[in-house]
Amino acid sequence: MEKIFKCSICGYIAEGIEAPEVCPKCGLGKEKFVELSEEDAKKIYASDRTNNIHAEIIVLADRIAELSKEGIEENLDPKCVSAFEKAKNEAWVIKQRCKAELAGHMANGKW
């Protein structure tokens, strides 16, 4: 049965029968990994999809900001520029909200 291991140095999460010989992130040895409890492993599995959704929303918000900037630079008319400026600002808020939520997940062990 696979288990969840966390590198005590960098926080990398590994899944397997045993911890990896070397951490793929920080390069330190197997002895730096700790096996997570069943409860903590469940948190990780349960939050995996929502973490991915937040990450995808962040990427989409970046794309909205890029498109809005392009629209602002086109400078077609004041109302159009205003709409693009609002979209750019709203994309920033959406992005920061998702980043804050991910930070909260990490703080609560929902890697």
Secondary structure, DSSP 8 states (H G I E B T S, - for coil): --EEEEETTT--EEEESS--SB-TTT--BGGGEEE--HHHHHHHHHHHHHHHHHHHHHHHHHHHHHHHHHHHHH---HHHHHHHHHHHHHHHHHHHHHHHHHHHHHHTT--
